[in-house]
Amino acid sequence: MDTQFLGRALIGVGLLVVVAGLIVYFGGKVGYFGLGKLPGDLRVERENFSFYFPIATSIIVSIVLTLLLTLIAKLR
C-alpha cells in the first residue's frame, strides 16, 4: 500500500470525524435542520426509560453521504 494514499485516507477520516463532531456539538443549537424529528424516527419515553432510534434520519444521511462521496469520486 502506498504511504501517500494511507496519509490522505487518514486525513480524510479525520476531517469526517471533525465534521461529525461539529454537527453533534452545534446540531442542537440549529435544530439539525429538521433531522431527528422526521416521521419514521422511533421515540419511546416511559417513566424510567427513554429510547430513540432515528431510522428515517439515518436513511436520509446515508443517501446524502452516498451522493456526496460518489460525486467526489467522479470528480477525481
C-alpha positions, 0 to 999 in steps of 0.5 A: 500500500502506498504511504501517500494514499494511507496519509490522505485516507487518514486525513480524510477520516479525520476531517469526517470525524471533525465534521461529525463532531461539529454537527453533534456539538452545534446540531442542537443549537440549529435544530439539525435542520429538521433531522431527528424529528422526521416521521419514521424516527422511533421515540419511546419515553416511559417513566424510567426509560427513554429510547430513540432510534432515528431510522428515517434520519439515518436513511436520509444521511446515508443517501446524502453521504452516498451522493456526496462521496460518489460525486467526489469520486467522479470528480477525481 
